[in-house]
């Protein structure tokens, strides 16, 4: 079997800018911030993230996936 890009079992991650599913092993649009790696569907989303990372990292860690119960 010669399948150069057969990654059907690869887990995807969400692009923090647009919410699209992204295969980290297939995209060339990646950025490391602190200890976290972020993956993007396009250069446009990567550039938006780099311009204002707090906007997107705070959104990713807001209620829903948060472990805190004192949201106001």
Secondary structure, 3 states (H helix, E strand, C coil): CCCCCCCCCCCEEECCCCCCEEECCCCCCEEEECCEEEECCCHHHHHHHHHCHHHHHHHHCCCCCCCCCCCC
